[in-house]
């Protein structure tokens, strides 16, 4: 049995969070795959170069053929996650008026994070290398840009009161990020997801000067 085969047979049995998908055969993609699994189980601190390489069945030095450093690997992970989030939010907000699209964006962001809280915490909040923080900032700016674009459309259509769209977007995105930090921080808080999302949506509406939805009357 060679070293790679032995490593594969001895690697820690972490739960595969993507049971319907097969692990990539390409080494670079496999490194990202295994790093994501470790992140979800133990966070950034647990995802050492040795642990990631061990799960891939390769020597630790082999990782550096694909990524100059652990930070570069995690920059790529954050970039991939950010692209998926932005794509999902755009899809969720592809129809409806401005208020409906706003609610769809907030709901989509929160539900995606709450679905895998440990992973979301590691990718968005956990203290990391400055290079990873810089990538997070790019994601935040893109999120703000998309939100500001939506608000400008709503202002032009008369669906929300006139205001500085860029400042309002930054305030909303910042408030959402800060509000999600507690529920996502390990150990995850037991706030019911529907209550959390409803509260965030209500806050965003009120912050923009949008009246609350009227209460639904029971028949």
N, CA and C atoms as a LAMMPS dump frame, in Angstrom:
ITEM: TIMESTEP
0
ITEM: NUMBER OF ATOMS
657
ITEM: BOX BOUNDS ff ff ff
-5.0000000000000000e+02 5.0000000000000000e+02
-5.0000000000000000e+02 5.0000000000000000e+02
-5.0000000000000000e+02 5.0000000000000000e+02
ITEM: ATOMS id mol type element x y z
1 1 1 N 0.858 -1.197 0
2 1 2 C 0 0 0
3 1 3 C 0.888 1.24 0
4 2 1 N 0.697 2.14 -1.008
5 2 2 C 1.529 3.325 -1.055
6 2 3 C 1.035 4.366 -0.064
7 3 1 N 1.795 5.461 0.067
8 3 2 C 1.487 6.475 1.08
9 3 3 C 0.128 7.117 0.833
10 4 1 N -0.188 7.431 -0.441
11 4 2 C -1.464 8.084 -0.748
12 4 3 C -2.633 7.188 -0.391
13 5 1 N -2.514 5.873 -0.737
14 5 2 C -3.59 4.938 -0.43
15 5 3 C -3.767 4.796 1.066
16 6 1 N -2.648 4.737 1.801
17 6 2 C -2.726 4.611 3.252
18 6 3 C -3.392 5.825 3.862
19 7 1 N -3.047 6.997 3.364
20 7 2 C -3.656 8.218 3.893
21 7 3 C -5.143 8.234 3.639
22 8 1 N -5.557 7.774 2.448
23 8 2 C -6.981 7.745 2.135
24 8 3 C -7.736 6.835 3.078
25 9 1 N -7.111 5.681 3.421
26 9 2 C -7.804 4.704 4.264
27 9 3 C -7.874 5.143 5.714
28 10 1 N -6.959 6.073 6.133
29 10 2 C -6.906 6.471 7.527
30 10 3 C -7.507 7.843 7.793
31 11 1 N -7.954 8.553 6.761
32 11 2 C -8.397 9.928 6.958
33 11 3 C -9.622 9.986 7.859
34 12 1 N -9.781 11.055 8.632
35 12 2 C -10.898 11.177 9.563
36 12 3 C -12.232 11.05 8.848
37 13 1 N -13.157 10.411 9.51
38 13 2 C -14.472 10.204 8.917
39 13 3 C -15.389 11.389 9.234
40 14 1 N -15.151 12.503 8.575
41 14 2 C -16.035 13.649 8.712
42 14 3 C -17.263 13.41 7.85
43 15 1 N -18.368 13.916 8.3
44 15 2 C -19.617 13.722 7.561
45 15 3 C -19.566 14.475 6.245
46 16 1 N -19.947 13.817 5.158
47 16 2 C -20.021 14.481 3.857
48 16 3 C -21.332 15.245 3.774
49 17 1 N -21.244 16.58 3.706
50 17 2 C -22.444 17.412 3.697
51 17 3 C -23.086 17.48 2.322
52 18 1 N -22.431 16.917 1.326
53 18 2 C -22.976 16.931 -0.023
54 18 3 C -23.113 15.48 -0.509
55 19 1 N -24.028 14.692 0.118
56 19 2 C -24.116 13.264 -0.192
57 19 3 C -24.519 12.97 -1.625
58 20 1 N -25.194 13.926 -2.286
59 20 2 C -25.65 13.675 -3.647
60 20 3 C -24.564 13.987 -4.675
61 21 1 N -23.439 14.509 -4.227
62 21 2 C -22.356 14.868 -5.133
63 21 3 C -21.116 14.029 -4.833
64 22 1 N -20.408 13.679 -5.886
65 22 2 C -19.168 12.935 -5.715
66 22 3 C -18.014 13.911 -5.55
67 23 1 N -17.043 13.513 -4.747
68 23 2 C -15.858 14.35 -4.576
69 23 3 C -15.148 14.485 -5.913
70 24 1 N -14.655 15.688 -6.244
71 24 2 C -13.966 15.889 -7.53
72 24 3 C -12.707 15.036 -7.626
73 25 1 N -12.36 14.646 -8.842
74 25 2 C -11.139 13.884 -9.059
75 25 3 C -9.942 14.81 -9.258
76 26 1 N -10.183 15.995 -9.798
77 26 2 C -9.123 16.977 -9.97
78 26 3 C -8.566 17.387 -8.611
79 27 1 N -7.242 17.356 -8.461
80 27 2 C -6.625 17.587 -7.151
81 27 3 C -6.966 18.96 -6.594
82 28 1 N -6.903 19.989 -7.405
83 28 2 C -7.192 21.34 -6.917
84 28 3 C -8.622 21.453 -6.409
85 29 1 N -9.575 20.921 -7.182
86 29 2 C -10.976 20.965 -6.759
87 29 3 C -11.209 20.092 -5.532
88 30 1 N -10.472 18.969 -5.448
89 30 2 C -10.608 18.09 -4.293
90 30 3 C -10.12 18.779 -3.023
91 31 1 N -9.05 19.555 -3.139
92 31 2 C -8.547 20.293 -1.984
93 31 3 C -9.602 21.279 -1.469
94 32 1 N -10.261 21.966 -2.378
95 32 2 C -11.322 22.902 -1.982
96 32 3 C -12.495 22.155 -1.361
97 33 1 N -12.832 21.034 -1.941
98 33 2 C -13.935 20.204 -1.447
99 33 3 C -13.686 19.749 -0.012
100 34 1 N -12.509 19.173 0.219
101 34 2 C -12.192 18.664 1.553
102 34 3 C -12.045 19.808 2.567
103 35 1 N -11.485 20.923 2.133
104 35 2 C -11.363 22.066 3.031
105 35 3 C -12.738 22.559 3.467
106 36 1 N -13.688 22.564 2.549
107 36 2 C -15.053 23.003 2.879
108 36 3 C -15.693 22.07 3.904
109 37 1 N -15.466 20.78 3.765
110 37 2 C -16.014 19.811 4.718
111 37 3 C -15.414 20.028 6.106
112 38 1 N -14.094 20.213 6.155
113 38 2 C -13.441 20.451 7.448
114 38 3 C -13.939 21.755 8.069
115 39 1 N -14.092 22.794 7.248
116 39 2 C -14.602 24.073 7.733
117 39 3 C -15.95 23.9 8.408
118 40 1 N -16.818 23.135 7.789
119 40 2 C -18.171 22.978 8.33
120 40 3 C -18.17 22.214 9.644
121 41 1 N -17.177 21.374 9.825
122 41 2 C -17.129 20.593 11.065
123 41 3 C -16.348 21.279 12.176
124 42 1 N -15.264 21.986 11.812
125 42 2 C -14.421 22.529 12.857
126 42 3 C -13.954 23.948 12.68
127 43 1 N -14.365 24.601 11.587
128 43 2 C -13.981 25.979 11.385
129 43 3 C -12.588 26.146 10.807
130 44 1 N -12.182 27.39 10.676
131 44 2 C -10.922 27.742 10.032
132 44 3 C -9.725 27.15 10.764
133 45 1 N -9.77 27.173 12.09
134 45 2 C -8.628 26.68 12.863
135 45 3 C -8.374 25.195 12.624
136 46 1 N -9.455 24.434 12.393
137 46 2 C -9.307 22.991 12.192
138 46 3 C -8.799 22.653 10.796
139 47 1 N -8.963 23.594 9.863
140 47 2 C -8.617 23.312 8.468
141 47 3 C -7.151 23.66 8.202
142 48 1 N -6.266 22.909 8.826
143 48 2 C -4.837 23.117 8.593
144 48 3 C -4.449 22.505 7.247
145 49 1 N -3.3 22.92 6.757
146 49 2 C -2.795 22.356 5.507
147 49 3 C -2.644 20.844 5.641
148 50 1 N -2.135 20.403 6.792
149 50 2 C -1.941 18.966 7.004
150 50 3 C -3.273 18.215 6.992
151 51 1 N -4.298 18.782 7.644
152 51 2 C -5.6 18.115 7.708
153 51 3 C -6.236 18.026 6.331
154 52 1 N -6.134 19.086 5.552
155 52 2 C -6.733 19.09 4.215
156 52 3 C -6.011 18.085 3.318
157 53 1 N -4.686 18.13 3.341
158 53 2 C -3.912 17.204 2.514
159 53 3 C -4.158 15.76 2.932
160 54 1 N -4.268 15.549 4.233
161 54 2 C -4.497 14.203 4.764
162 54 3 C -5.792 13.617 4.213
163 55 1 N -6.831 14.42 4.201
164 55 2 C -8.123 13.94 3.69
165 55 3 C -8.088 13.695 2.186
166 56 1 N -7.2 14.405 1.498
167 56 2 C -7.067 14.195 0.051
168 56 3 C -6.141 13.027 -0.281
169 57 1 N -5.44 12.528 0.746
170 57 2 C -4.527 11.432 0.513
171 57 3 C -3.253 11.86 -0.195
172 58 1 N -2.816 13.095 0.072
173 58 2 C -1.602 13.593 -0.552
174 58 3 C -0.68 14.165 0.524
175 59 1 N 0.569 14.388 0.183
176 59 2 C 1.498 15.019 1.109
177 59 3 C 1.143 16.499 1.241
178 60 1 N 1.417 17.072 2.404
179 60 2 C 1.075 18.477 2.64
180 60 3 C 1.74 19.388 1.605
181 61 1 N 2.958 19.043 1.212
182 61 2 C 3.666 19.872 0.241
183 61 3 C 2.981 19.937 -1.112
184 62 1 N 2.21 18.897 -1.441
185 62 2 C 1.518 18.874 -2.727
186 62 3 C 0.483 19.985 -2.823
187 63 1 N -0.109 20.364 -1.69
188 63 2 C -1.102 21.432 -1.691
189 63 3 C -0.523 22.714 -2.266
190 64 1 N 0.759 22.959 -1.984
191 64 2 C 1.37 24.212 -2.422
192 64 3 C 1.649 24.253 -3.92
193 65 1 N 1.452 23.137 -4.592
194 65 2 C 1.539 23.154 -6.049
195 65 3 C 0.294 23.798 -6.649
196 66 1 N -0.785 23.813 -5.873
197 66 2 C -2.06 24.343 -6.367
198 66 3 C -2.436 25.675 -5.726
199 67 1 N -1.984 25.896 -4.494
200 67 2 C -2.246 27.143 -3.783
201 67 3 C -0.967 27.582 -3.075
202 68 1 N -0.537 28.826 -3.245
203 68 2 C 0.706 29.275 -2.607
204 68 3 C 0.679 29.176 -1.09
205 69 1 N -0.513 29.244 -0.497
206 69 2 C -0.623 29.208 0.957
207 69 3 C -2.027 28.764 1.344
208 70 1 N -2.209 28.48 2.618
209 70 2 C -3.545 28.175 3.13
210 70 3 C -4.475 29.356 2.9
211 71 1 N -3.967 30.568 3.075
212 71 2 C -4.803 31.76 2.87
213 71 3 C -5.318 31.829 1.441
214 72 1 N -4.47 31.48 0.471
215 72 2 C -4.904 31.521 -0.922
216 72 3 C -6.007 30.5 -1.184
217 73 1 N -5.896 29.336 -0.562
218 73 2 C -6.951 28.329 -0.701
219 73 3 C -8.272 28.861 -0.149
220 74 1 N -8.214 29.526 0.996
221 74 2 C -9.453 30.016 1.606
222 74 3 C -9.992 31.256 0.913
223 75 1 N -9.11 32.027 0.293
224 75 2 C -9.597 33.121 -0.553
225 75 3 C -10.465 32.551 -1.673
226 76 1 N -10 31.456 -2.256
227 76 2 C -10.774 30.819 -3.325
228 76 3 C -12.098 30.272 -2.8
229 77 1 N -12.087 29.691 -1.6
230 77 2 C -13.326 29.186 -1.002
231 77 3 C -14.321 30.313 -0.771
232 78 1 N -13.844 31.417 -0.217
233 78 2 C -14.727 32.564 0.034
234 78 3 C -15.266 33.108 -1.278
235 79 1 N -14.404 33.182 -2.3
236 79 2 C -14.829 33.696 -3.605
237 79 3 C -15.917 32.805 -4.203
238 80 1 N -15.725 31.498 -4.133
239 80 2 C -16.731 30.578 -4.668
240 80 3 C -18.05 30.714 -3.922
241 81 1 N -17.977 30.771 -2.593
242 81 2 C -19.189 30.897 -1.784
243 81 3 C -19.898 32.214 -2.078
244 82 1 N -19.136 33.292 -2.213
245 82 2 C -19.722 34.601 -2.504
246 82 3 C -20.419 34.597 -3.858
247 83 1 N -19.793 33.993 -4.846
248 83 2 C -20.407 33.926 -6.172
249 83 3 C -21.71 33.132 -6.138
250 84 1 N -21.714 32.04 -5.381
251 84 2 C -22.954 31.251 -5.27
252 84 3 C -24.048 32.048 -4.566
253 85 1 N -23.67 32.771 -3.508
254 85 2 C -24.661 33.566 -2.777
255 85 3 C -25.239 34.671 -3.649
256 86 1 N -24.379 35.403 -4.34
257 86 2 C -24.849 36.487 -5.198
258 86 3 C -25.754 35.947 -6.302
259 87 1 N -25.369 34.817 -6.892
260 87 2 C -26.192 34.203 -7.94
261 87 3 C -27.555 33.791 -7.392
262 88 1 N -27.553 33.192 -6.198
263 88 2 C -28.82 32.757 -5.593
264 88 3 C -29.72 33.941 -5.266
265 89 1 N -29.134 35.035 -4.773
266 89 2 C -29.932 36.207 -4.429
267 89 3 C -30.486 36.891 -5.68
268 90 1 N -29.693 36.931 -6.733
269 90 2 C -30.185 37.498 -7.991
270 90 3 C -31.353 36.68 -8.531
271 91 1 N -31.232 35.363 -8.455
272 91 2 C -32.295 34.491 -8.934
273 91 3 C -33.558 34.675 -8.108
274 92 1 N -33.4 34.769 -6.786
275 92 2 C -34.561 34.933 -5.909
276 92 3 C -35.268 36.262 -6.155
277 93 1 N -34.489 37.282 -6.557
278 93 2 C -35.058 38.623 -6.752
279 93 3 C -35.283 38.939 -8.221
280 94 1 N -35.507 37.91 -9.026
281 94 2 C -35.644 38.117 -10.47
282 94 3 C -37.033 38.585 -10.887
283 95 1 N -37.993 38.586 -9.97
284 95 2 C -39.346 39.025 -10.316
285 95 3 C -39.992 39.696 -9.109
286 96 1 N -41.077 40.421 -9.371
287 96 2 C -41.789 41.1 -8.3
288 96 3 C -41.425 42.566 -8.229
289 97 1 N -42.106 43.301 -7.358
290 97 2 C -41.776 44.71 -7.186
291 97 3 C -40.552 44.849 -6.28
292 98 1 N -40.148 46.075 -6.031
293 98 2 C -38.929 46.304 -5.259
294 98 3 C -39.008 45.708 -3.861
295 99 1 N -40.139 45.869 -3.215
296 99 2 C -40.286 45.37 -1.848
297 99 3 C -40.23 43.842 -1.823
298 100 1 N -40.883 43.213 -2.776
299 100 2 C -40.854 41.747 -2.848
300 100 3 C -39.447 41.242 -3.143
301 101 1 N -38.729 41.948 -3.982
302 101 2 C -37.361 41.54 -4.302
303 101 3 C -36.437 41.73 -3.101
304 102 1 N -36.644 42.837 -2.39
305 102 2 C -35.862 43.068 -1.177
306 102 3 C -36.062 41.928 -0.184
307 103 1 N -37.305 41.565 0.045
308 103 2 C -37.601 40.488 0.99
309 103 3 C -37.012 39.171 0.511
310 104 1 N -37.027 38.944 -0.808
311 104 2 C -36.464 37.705 -1.358
312 104 3 C -34.957 37.647 -1.133
313 105 1 N -34.268 38.785 -1.309
314 105 2 C -32.815 38.824 -1.11
315 105 3 C -32.471 38.544 0.345
316 106 1 N -33.144 39.228 1.272
317 106 2 C -32.866 39.046 2.698
318 106 3 C -33.151 37.606 3.124
319 107 1 N -34.283 37.084 2.681
320 107 2 C -34.666 35.721 3.04
321 107 3 C -33.676 34.699 2.491
322 108 1 N -33.274 34.863 1.244
323 108 2 C -32.343 33.927 0.617
324 108 3 C -30.995 33.933 1.324
325 109 1 N -30.477 35.129 1.612
326 109 2 C -29.19 35.222 2.305
327 109 3 C -29.251 34.535 3.663
328 110 1 N -30.3 34.831 4.425
329 110 2 C -30.405 34.278 5.778
330 110 3 C -30.591 32.769 5.756
331 111 1 N -31.457 32.28 4.895
332 111 2 C -31.712 30.831 4.862
333 111 3 C -30.473 30.056 4.419
334 112 1 N -29.741 30.574 3.46
335 112 2 C -28.528 29.889 3.012
336 112 3 C -27.503 29.827 4.144
337 113 1 N -27.384 30.901 4.907
338 113 2 C -26.432 30.903 6.019
339 113 3 C -26.878 29.979 7.139
340 114 1 N -28.158 30.002 7.461
341 114 2 C -28.671 29.184 8.563
342 114 3 C -28.683 27.701 8.227
343 115 1 N -28.672 27.377 6.953
344 115 2 C -28.663 25.969 6.548
345 115 3 C -27.358 25.292 6.962
346 116 1 N -26.268 26.038 6.904
347 116 2 C -24.945 25.516 7.303
348 116 3 C -24.271 26.582 8.16
349 117 1 N -24.713 26.755 9.408
350 117 2 C -24.228 27.867 10.228
351 117 3 C -22.731 27.836 10.511
352 118 1 N -22.17 26.65 10.755
353 118 2 C -20.73 26.585 11.061
354 118 3 C -19.902 26.985 9.854
355 119 1 N -20.32 26.554 8.677
356 119 2 C -19.618 26.904 7.454
357 119 3 C -19.752 28.398 7.177
358 120 1 N -20.963 28.932 7.341
359 120 2 C -21.179 30.364 7.111
360 120 3 C -20.348 31.2 8.066
361 121 1 N -20.271 30.77 9.319
362 121 2 C -19.467 31.5 10.305
363 121 3 C -17.999 31.53 9.875
364 122 1 N -17.488 30.385 9.445
365 122 2 C -16.08 30.307 9.048
366 122 3 C -15.806 31.159 7.808
367 123 1 N -16.726 31.154 6.859
368 123 2 C -16.5 31.871 5.612
369 123 3 C -16.691 33.38 5.742
370 124 1 N -17.554 33.81 6.669
371 124 2 C -17.918 35.224 6.726
372 124 3 C -17.409 35.94 7.971
373 125 1 N -17.329 35.243 9.111
374 125 2 C -17.087 35.938 10.371
375 125 3 C -15.812 35.535 11.11
376 126 1 N -15.422 34.294 11.028
377 126 2 C -14.32 33.809 11.855
378 126 3 C -13.023 34.578 11.569
379 127 1 N -12.26 34.951 12.617
380 127 2 C -10.984 35.639 12.396
381 127 3 C -10.059 34.817 11.508
382 128 1 N -9.539 35.46 10.475
383 128 2 C -8.734 34.742 9.484
384 128 3 C -7.573 35.617 9.025
385 129 1 N -6.865 35.117 8.027
386 129 2 C -5.756 35.841 7.415
387 129 3 C -6.264 37.122 6.737
388 130 1 N -5.475 38.201 6.732
389 130 2 C -5.895 39.45 6.083
390 130 3 C -6.31 39.285 4.62
391 131 1 N -5.681 38.367 3.913
392 131 2 C -6.041 38.161 2.507
393 131 3 C -7.464 37.637 2.379
394 132 1 N -7.878 36.793 3.32
395 132 2 C -9.245 36.274 3.305
396 132 3 C -10.219 37.391 3.668
397 133 1 N -9.841 38.216 4.635
398 133 2 C -10.68 39.36 4.995
399 133 3 C -10.867 40.303 3.813
400 134 1 N -9.832 40.485 3.015
401 134 2 C -9.924 41.351 1.849
402 134 3 C -10.925 40.797 0.843
403 135 1 N -10.941 39.479 0.681
404 135 2 C -11.907 38.853 -0.226
405 135 3 C -13.322 38.997 0.317
406 136 1 N -13.472 38.873 1.624
407 136 2 C -14.785 39.083 2.239
408 136 3 C -15.295 40.496 1.96
409 137 1 N -14.379 41.471 2.018
410 137 2 C -14.766 42.857 1.77
411 137 3 C -15.267 43.041 0.344
412 138 1 N -14.632 42.369 -0.605
413 138 2 C -15.096 42.44 -1.988
414 138 3 C -16.513 41.899 -2.112
415 139 1 N -16.794 40.808 -1.405
416 139 2 C -18.142 40.226 -1.408
417 139 3 C -19.14 41.208 -0.813
418 140 1 N -18.758 41.83 0.316
419 140 2 C -19.656 42.795 0.956
420 140 3 C -19.959 43.962 0.014
421 141 1 N -18.936 44.418 -0.699
422 141 2 C -19.144 45.532 -1.63
423 141 3 C -20.078 45.143 -2.768
424 142 1 N -19.924 43.927 -3.266
425 142 2 C -20.807 43.469 -4.344
426 142 3 C -22.239 43.331 -3.84
427 143 1 N -22.404 42.814 -2.633
428 143 2 C -23.721 42.683 -2.017
429 143 3 C -24.349 44.073 -1.883
430 144 1 N -23.567 45.058 -1.412
431 144 2 C -24.064 46.435 -1.277
432 144 3 C -24.434 47.014 -2.633
433 145 1 N -23.619 46.742 -3.638
434 145 2 C -23.885 47.274 -4.974
435 145 3 C -25.195 46.735 -5.529
436 146 1 N -25.432 45.436 -5.33
437 146 2 C -26.684 44.843 -5.804
438 146 3 C -27.88 45.409 -5.038
439 147 1 N -27.716 45.603 -3.741
440 147 2 C -28.795 46.161 -2.937
441 147 3 C -29.076 47.609 -3.35
442 148 1 N -28.03 48.405 -3.574
443 148 2 C -28.205 49.797 -3.979
444 148 3 C -28.893 49.893 -5.337
445 149 1 N -28.538 48.997 -6.235
446 149 2 C -29.177 48.964 -7.546
447 149 3 C -30.676 48.723 -7.416
448 150 1 N -31.054 47.805 -6.528
449 150 2 C -32.467 47.517 -6.294
450 150 3 C -33.172 48.73 -5.693
451 151 1 N -32.527 49.39 -4.737
452 151 2 C -33.147 50.539 -4.083
453 151 3 C -33.339 51.691 -5.067
454 152 1 N -32.365 51.92 -5.922
455 152 2 C -32.512 52.99 -6.912
456 152 3 C -33.696 52.726 -7.831
457 153 1 N -33.875 51.458 -8.172
458 153 2 C -35.012 51.097 -9.012
459 153 3 C -36.33 51.356 -8.273
460 154 1 N -36.349 51.026 -6.982
461 154 2 C -37.553 51.251 -6.194
462 154 3 C -37.863 52.725 -6
463 155 1 N -36.814 53.535 -5.824
464 155 2 C -37.011 54.981 -5.67
465 155 3 C -37.565 55.574 -6.963
466 156 1 N -36.993 55.155 -8.09
467 156 2 C -37.448 55.671 -9.382
468 156 3 C -38.904 55.288 -9.659
469 157 1 N -39.288 54.118 -9.184
470 157 2 C -40.665 53.642 -9.414
471 157 3 C -41.64 54.177 -8.378
472 158 1 N -41.138 54.898 -7.374
473 158 2 C -42.016 55.417 -6.337
474 158 3 C -42.466 54.359 -5.337
475 159 1 N -41.737 53.243 -5.279
476 159 2 C -42.129 52.158 -4.368
477 159 3 C -41.53 52.324 -2.976
478 160 1 N -40.45 53.086 -2.885
479 160 2 C -39.864 53.404 -1.581
480 160 3 C -39.544 54.898 -1.563
481 161 1 N -39.499 55.519 -0.386
482 161 2 C -39.255 56.962 -0.302
483 161 3 C -37.871 57.337 -0.838
484 162 1 N -37.729 58.569 -1.355
485 162 2 C -36.42 59.043 -1.828
486 162 3 C -35.382 59 -0.703
487 163 1 N -34.183 58.567 -1.027
488 163 2 C -33.101 58.464 -0.048
489 163 3 C -31.806 58.177 -0.782
490 164 1 N -30.685 58.23 -0.063
491 164 2 C -29.394 57.895 -0.648
492 164 3 C -29.294 56.374 -0.731
493 165 1 N -29.43 55.846 -1.936
494 165 2 C -29.496 54.398 -2.121
495 165 3 C -28.222 53.696 -1.666
496 166 1 N -27.066 54.311 -1.932
497 166 2 C -25.802 53.674 -1.565
498 166 3 C -25.639 53.577 -0.047
499 167 1 N -25.96 54.669 0.658
500 167 2 C -25.845 54.651 2.115
501 167 3 C -26.872 53.706 2.737
502 168 1 N -28.091 53.734 2.229
503 168 2 C -29.123 52.846 2.765
504 168 3 C -28.758 51.387 2.537
505 169 1 N -28.226 51.088 1.358
506 169 2 C -27.829 49.708 1.052
507 169 3 C -26.721 49.248 1.987
508 170 1 N -25.713 50.112 2.203
509 170 2 C -24.608 49.75 3.092
510 170 3 C -25.098 49.537 4.516
511 171 1 N -26.034 50.391 4.956
512 171 2 C -26.569 50.257 6.314
513 171 3 C -27.339 48.956 6.472
514 172 1 N -28.136 48.604 5.479
515 172 2 C -28.934 47.379 5.548
516 172 3 C -28.038 46.142 5.531
517 173 1 N -27.085 46.127 4.614
518 173 2 C -26.181 44.972 4.52
519 173 3 C -25.387 44.817 5.809
520 174 1 N -24.905 45.928 6.355
521 174 2 C -24.16 45.87 7.612
522 174 3 C -25.012 45.386 8.765
523 175 1 N -26.25 45.856 8.828
524 175 2 C -27.148 45.437 9.907
525 175 3 C -27.474 43.951 9.808
526 176 1 N -27.695 43.473 8.581
527 176 2 C -27.989 42.047 8.398
528 176 3 C -26.793 41.205 8.83
529 177 1 N -25.596 41.612 8.403
530 177 2 C -24.386 40.86 8.754
531 177 3 C -24.196 40.816 10.268
532 178 1 N -24.396 41.95 10.926
533 178 2 C -24.221 41.992 12.378
534 178 3 C -25.301 41.168 13.073
535 179 1 N -26.512 41.218 12.563
536 179 2 C -27.615 40.462 13.177
537 179 3 C -27.422 38.963 13.044
538 180 1 N -26.785 38.524 11.948
539 180 2 C -26.587 37.096 11.722
540 180 3 C -25.393 36.548 12.479
541 181 1 N -24.503 37.415 12.949
542 181 2 C -23.282 36.942 13.606
543 181 3 C -23.594 36.1 14.832
544 182 1 N -24.524 36.56 15.671
545 182 2 C -24.873 35.81 16.879
546 182 3 C -25.459 34.448 16.589
547 183 1 N -26.511 34.373 15.762
548 183 2 C -27.111 33.071 15.455
549 183 3 C -26.168 32.081 14.782
550 184 1 N -25.16 32.583 14.059
551 184 2 C -24.249 31.685 13.35
552 184 3 C -23.03 31.289 14.177
553 185 1 N -22.698 32.095 15.187
554 185 2 C -21.503 31.821 15.976
555 185 3 C -21.634 30.496 16.72
556 186 1 N -20.599 29.651 16.683
557 186 2 C -20.665 28.373 17.401
558 186 3 C -20.557 28.57 18.909
559 187 1 N -21.341 27.855 19.718
560 187 2 C -22.447 27.018 19.26
561 187 3 C -23.612 27.877 18.783
562 188 1 N -24.237 27.461 17.678
563 188 2 C -25.287 28.258 17.066
564 188 3 C -26.43 28.483 18.036
565 189 1 N -26.923 29.717 18.056
566 189 2 C -28.032 30.058 18.94
567 189 3 C -29.321 29.441 18.419
568 190 1 N -30.247 29.194 19.335
569 190 2 C -31.486 28.499 18.97
570 190 3 C -32.602 29.494 18.68
571 191 1 N -32.348 30.477 17.829
572 191 2 C -33.394 31.387 17.394
573 191 3 C -34.129 30.726 16.233
574 192 1 N -35.455 30.601 16.319
575 192 2 C -36.182 29.973 15.209
576 192 3 C -35.9 30.702 13.898
577 193 1 N -35.507 29.994 12.862
578 193 2 C -35.152 30.648 11.596
579 193 3 C -36.247 31.56 11.05
580 194 1 N -37.5 31.096 11.102
581 194 2 C -38.581 31.921 10.552
582 194 3 C -38.731 33.229 11.313
583 195 1 N -38.553 33.182 12.633
584 195 2 C -38.647 34.397 13.44
585 195 3 C -37.492 35.337 13.119
586 196 1 N -36.296 34.794 12.994
587 196 2 C -35.128 35.602 12.671
588 196 3 C -35.308 36.292 11.327
589 197 1 N -35.735 35.539 10.327
590 197 2 C -35.891 36.095 8.988
591 197 3 C -37.003 37.142 8.962
592 198 1 N -38.121 36.852 9.628
593 198 2 C -39.226 37.817 9.668
594 198 3 C -38.788 39.119 10.331
595 199 1 N -37.977 39.02 11.374
596 199 2 C -37.493 40.209 12.069
597 199 3 C -36.548 41.011 11.184
598 200 1 N -35.657 40.331 10.462
599 200 2 C -34.751 41.015 9.546
600 200 3 C -35.512 41.725 8.434
601 201 1 N -36.5 41.049 7.872
602 201 2 C -37.296 41.643 6.798
603 201 3 C -38.039 42.875 7.313
604 202 1 N -38.634 42.754 8.493
605 202 2 C -39.355 43.889 9.074
606 202 3 C -38.406 45.066 9.32
607 203 1 N -37.222 44.773 9.832
608 203 2 C -36.238 45.826 10.074
609 203 3 C -35.866 46.537 8.779
610 204 1 N -35.613 45.766 7.721
611 204 2 C -35.232 46.357 6.44
612 204 3 C -36.347 47.233 5.878
613 205 1 N -37.569 46.764 5.968
614 205 2 C -38.702 47.559 5.494
615 205 3 C -38.785 48.883 6.244
616 206 1 N -38.719 48.812 7.561
617 206 2 C -38.844 50.023 8.374
618 206 3 C -37.667 50.973 8.127
619 207 1 N -36.469 50.418 7.94
620 207 2 C -35.295 51.255 7.702
621 207 3 C -35.432 52.056 6.413
622 208 1 N -36.124 51.505 5.449
623 208 2 C -36.298 52.163 4.158
624 208 3 C -37.566 53.007 4.09
625 209 1 N -38.314 53.045 5.193
626 209 2 C -39.546 53.832 5.197
627 209 3 C -40.716 53.125 4.558
628 210 1 N -40.662 51.79 4.513
629 210 2 C -41.752 51.004 3.926
630 210 3 C -42.683 50.562 5.039
631 211 1 N -43.981 50.799 4.933
632 211 2 C -44.912 50.378 5.989
633 211 3 C -44.884 48.864 6.187
634 212 1 N -45.169 48.454 7.411
635 212 2 C -45.253 47.023 7.69
636 212 3 C -46.394 46.411 6.897
637 213 1 N -46.254 45.119 6.618
638 213 2 C -47.364 44.417 5.978
639 213 3 C -48.568 44.444 6.917
640 214 1 N -49.783 44.666 6.38
641 214 2 C -50.966 44.636 7.256
642 214 3 C -51.178 43.247 7.822
643 215 1 N -51.679 43.122 9.033
644 215 2 C -51.906 41.804 9.625
645 215 3 C -52.946 41.026 8.828
646 216 1 N -52.709 39.737 8.737
647 216 2 C -53.659 38.874 8.033
648 216 3 C -54.817 38.528 8.959
649 217 1 N -56.013 38.79 8.477
650 217 2 C -57.202 38.501 9.282
651 217 3 C -57.623 37.055 9.078
652 218 1 N -57.906 36.392 10.156
653 218 2 C -58.375 35.01 10.056
654 218 3 C -59.818 34.994 9.567
655 219 1 N -60.164 34.041 8.713
656 219 2 C -61.554 33.967 8.208
657 219 3 C -62.497 33.584 9.337
